[in-house]
Amino acid sequence: MKHDWLQLTSHALMAVLTLGTLALLVYAFV
């Protein structure tokens, strides 16, 4: 059970990184 928060955190970080990258790409093209 103690690895659940770690997995959730890693998934959240991946989502933030993905959204950040997409936002940077959109900002660069606009």
C-alpha positions as CSV (number, residue, x, y, z in Angstrom):
1,M,0.0,0.0,0.0
2,K,2.9,2.4,0.6
3,H,3.9,2.4,-3.0
4,D,0.5,3.7,-4.2
5,W,1.2,7.3,-3.4
6,L,4.6,7.0,-5.1
7,Q,3.0,5.6,-8.2
8,L,0.3,8.4,-8.1
9,T,3.0,11.0,-7.7
10,S,5.0,9.7,-10.6
11,H,1.9,9.6,-12.8
12,A,1.0,13.2,-11.7
13,L,4.5,14.4,-12.6
14,M,4.4,12.7,-16.0
15,A,1.0,14.4,-16.6
16,V,2.4,17.8,-15.6
17,L,5.5,17.3,-17.7
18,T,3.4,16.3,-20.7
19,L,1.0,19.2,-20.3
20,G,3.9,21.6,-19.8
21,T,5.6,20.4,-23.0
22,L,2.3,20.7,-24.9
23,A,1.8,24.2,-23.5
24,L,5.3,25.2,-24.5
25,L,4.8,23.9,-28.0
26,V,1.5,25.7,-28.4
27,Y,3.1,28.9,-27.0
28,A,6.0,28.6,-29.4
29,F,3.7,28.2,-32.4
30,V,1.3,31.1,-31.4
